[in-house]
Amino acid sequence: MSRARHNLAPARYAFGDESGSFKNGDWMVVGALYLSQPDRARDALKLLRKRTGRLTELRYSTSDKYQLSFALAVLAWFFDTADAEYRCIAKSGDEFDLGYYKGRIRGLNPDTLAYNFTYRELLAHNLPPEPHRLIAKVDERSRHRFDNLLDYLKAEIPTIVWIGEADSKSDDLLQVADLLTGCVRGDLVNQTEPVRRALTSRFLEGCGTGSVLNRPTKCSGEKVDVWRYRADLAKKRAAGPS
């Protein structure tokens, strides 16, 4: 091993996904699964697939009752794995003002700009205090078409040494991010479809809360943090010190 490689700061891996929209009556949730040992996590998930016989893609949005045993096993794995953490930002379309982003960058619509900025908030506000290298991957299907998300995040977050995208079908860890993000939004929109409701209920049980709207936002110690956007606080921050 070279001396330069030996002196590299530890790597932190983020697997991002989003669910919802900024429309009135809906919620946009942008979340990331954080790990320091992704290969070990992938091996554990492969064993869960083998044990449950589930080979197809895991997605919160499906109502397939045959995925339920595997999805519940994945949630149990997440809450039992010390290395796995989840962070997300939830913005209510009823509170969030897309008009702020209108015309700010030519060629990108307000919805896309708000999406990019929310991703930056998520990654930038959940960095460890110690020196590190951030390696990030996002689900290519969740991205807005023709956005500049990857270049934007790399420019805005200095510790990102690599960021890319992939179809979640090819990555179990992106599928876990999809599951956790879906569970959060499922609670926010009061999801009633039986399979999805069962997953959200198990997620909330693991978090030790009846709803992600409850305070404090940190659940199960530091394992889950759901930061909820509030328009009154955003306006106060924008106004600066009184």
C-alpha positions in Angstrom: 0.0 0.0 0.0 1.4 3.4 -1.0 1.9 6.1 1.7 -0.5 8.4 -0.1 -3.3 5.8 0.0 -2.6 5.0 3.6 -3.1 8.7 4.5 -6.5 9.1 2.8 -9.3 10.3 5.0 -12.0 7.6 5.8 -14.7 7.3 3.2 -18.4 7.9 3.9 -20.9 6.6 1.4 -24.3 8.1 0.7 -27.0 6.5 -1.4 -29.8 8.9 -2.3 -33.4 8.7 -3.4 -36.4 10.9 -3.4 -40.2 10.5 -3.3 -43.1 12.9 -3.9 -43.3 16.4 -5.3 -43.5 20.0 -4.3 -47.2 20.3 -5.4 -49.8 21.5 -3.0 -51.2 18.6 -1.0 -48.0 16.5 -1.4 -44.6 16.2 0.2 -41.2 16.0 -1.3 -38.8 13.8 0.6 -35.2 13.6 -0.3 -33.2 11.0 1.7 -29.9 9.2 1.9 -28.7 6.0 3.4 -25.2 6.5 4.9 -22.7 3.8 5.4 -18.9 3.3 5.9 -18.8 -0.3 4.8 -21.2 -0.7 1.8 -19.7 -4.0 0.6 -20.5 -5.6 3.9 -24.0 -4.2 3.7 -24.5 -5.6 0.2 -23.4 -9.1 1.4 -25.9 -9.0 4.2 -28.7 -8.0 1.8 -27.8 -10.8 -0.6 -28.2 -13.2 2.3 -31.6 -11.7 3.1 -32.6 -12.2 -0.6 -31.6 -15.8 -0.5 -33.4 -16.4 2.8 -36.6 -14.9 1.7 -36.4 -16.0 -2.0 -36.9 -12.4 -3.2 -34.9 -11.7 -6.4 -36.7 -8.8 -7.9 -36.3 -5.1 -7.2 -37.4 -3.8 -3.8 -39.5 -0.7 -4.1 -41.7 1.0 -1.5 -44.2 2.0 -4.2 -45.2 -1.5 -5.1 -48.3 -3.1 -3.5 -46.9 -6.6 -4.2 -47.7 -8.6 -1.0 -45.0 -11.1 -1.9 -42.3 -8.5 -1.4 -43.5 -7.8 2.2 -41.4 -10.5 4.0 -38.2 -9.3 2.3 -39.0 -5.6 2.8 -39.6 -6.2 6.5 -36.4 -8.2 6.8 -34.5 -5.2 5.2 -36.0 -2.8 7.7 -35.0 -5.1 10.6 -31.5 -5.3 9.1 -31.3 -1.5 8.9 -32.3 -1.0 12.5 -30.0 -3.7 13.7 -26.9 -2.5 11.7 -24.8 0.0 13.6 -23.1 1.2 10.4 -26.3 2.1 8.7 -27.9 5.6 9.2 -30.7 7.4 7.3 -31.2 11.2 6.9 -33.9 13.0 5.0 -35.5 16.4 4.3 -39.2 16.6 4.0 -40.9 19.7 2.4 -44.6 20.2 2.3 -45.9 21.5 -1.0 -48.4 23.5 1.0 -45.6 25.4 2.8 -42.7 25.4 0.3 -42.7 28.4 -2.1 -41.3 27.3 -5.6 -41.6 31.0 -6.7 -38.3 31.7 -5.0 -36.5 29.7 -7.6 -38.3 31.1 -10.7 -35.8 32.5 -13.2 -32.8 32.0 -11.0 -30.9 29.9 -13.6 -31.9 30.0 -17.2 -32.9 26.6 -18.6 -33.8 25.0 -15.3 -37.4 25.3 -14.0 -38.2 26.1 -10.4 -39.1 22.5 -9.5 -35.7 21.3 -10.7 -33.8 24.0 -8.9 -35.6 23.3 -5.7 -34.9 19.6 -6.0 -31.2 20.2 -6.6 -31.0 22.6 -3.7 -32.8 20.2 -1.4 -30.3 17.5 -2.3 -27.4 19.9 -1.5 -29.0 20.7 1.9 -29.3 17.0 2.7 -25.7 16.1 1.9 -24.0 19.2 3.1 -25.9 19.3 6.5 -25.1 15.7 7.3 -21.4 15.5 7.0 -19.2 14.1 9.8 -17.1 16.7 11.7 -13.9 14.7 11.2 -12.0 14.7 7.9 -13.6 12.4 5.4 -14.2 11.6 1.7 -17.8 11.6 0.6 -18.7 9.1 -2.1 -22.3 9.5 -3.3 -24.7 7.7 -5.6 -28.2 8.6 -6.6 -31.0 6.8 -8.3 -31.0 7.9 -11.9 -34.7 7.4 -12.2 -35.4 9.8 -9.4 -33.6 12.7 -11.0 -35.3 15.4 -12.9 -34.7 15.2 -16.7 -32.0 17.5 -18.0 -31.0 18.7 -14.5 -27.3 19.4 -13.5 -27.6 17.7 -10.1 -24.3 15.7 -10.2 -22.2 18.6 -11.3 -24.0 21.0 -8.9 -23.4 18.7 -5.9 -19.8 18.1 -6.7 -19.2 21.9 -7.0 -21.1 22.7 -3.8 -19.7 20.0 -1.5 -15.9 20.0 -1.4 -15.5 16.6 0.3 -17.3 14.8 -2.5 -14.6 12.8 -4.3 -17.0 10.9 -6.5 -20.7 11.2 -7.3 -22.6 9.1 -9.9 -26.0 7.6 -10.7 -27.3 4.2 -11.3 -30.6 2.4 -11.9 -31.7 1.2 -8.5 -32.5 -2.2 -10.1 -28.7 -2.7 -10.1 -27.9 -1.6 -6.5 -29.5 -3.1 -3.4 -28.4 0.0 -1.3 -30.3 2.4 -3.6 -33.3 0.1 -3.1 -32.9 0.5 0.7 -32.8 4.2 0.3 -36.0 4.0 -1.7 -37.6 1.9 0.9 -36.7 4.3 3.8 -37.7 7.4 1.9 -41.0 5.8 0.9 -41.7 4.9 4.5 -41.2 8.6 5.5 -43.4 10.0 2.8 -46.0 7.2 3.5 -46.4 8.5 7.0 -46.6 12.1 5.9 -49.4 11.4 3.3 -51.1 8.9 5.6 -50.6 6.0 3.2 -53.4 3.4 3.6 -52.5 0.8 1.0 -52.0 -2.4 3.1 -48.5 -3.4 2.0 -47.0 0.1 2.1 -48.8 0.9 5.4 -47.3 -2.2 7.0 -43.8 -1.0 5.9 -44.3 2.5 7.2 -45.7 1.2 10.5 -42.6 -1.1 10.9 -40.3 1.9 10.1 -42.0 4.1 12.7 -41.8 1.3 15.3 -38.1 1.0 14.7 -37.8 4.8 15.1 -39.7 4.7 18.3 -42.2 7.2 17.3 -45.9 7.3 16.1 -45.1 9.8 13.3 -42.1 11.5 11.7 -44.0 14.8 12.3 -43.4 14.3 16.1 -40.4 16.1 17.7 -37.6 15.6 18.1 -36.8 14.6 14.6 -33.9 12.4 15.6 -35.4 8.9 16.1 -33.7 5.8 17.5 -30.9 7.8 18.8 -28.9 9.1 15.8 -29.9 6.4 13.4 -32.8 8.3 11.7 -33.2 12.0 11.3 -36.2 13.4 9.5 -35.7 17.2 9.1 -39.0 18.9 8.3 -39.0 22.2 6.4 -40.9 25.0 8.1 -41.8 28.1 6.1 -41.7 30.4 9.2 -38.2 29.3 10.1 -37.0 29.6 6.5 -38.3 33.2 6.4 -36.6 34.0 9.7 -33.2 32.6 8.5 -33.5 34.5 5.2 -34.2 37.8 7.0 -31.0 37.4 9.1 -30.3 38.8 12.6 -32.9 41.3 13.8 
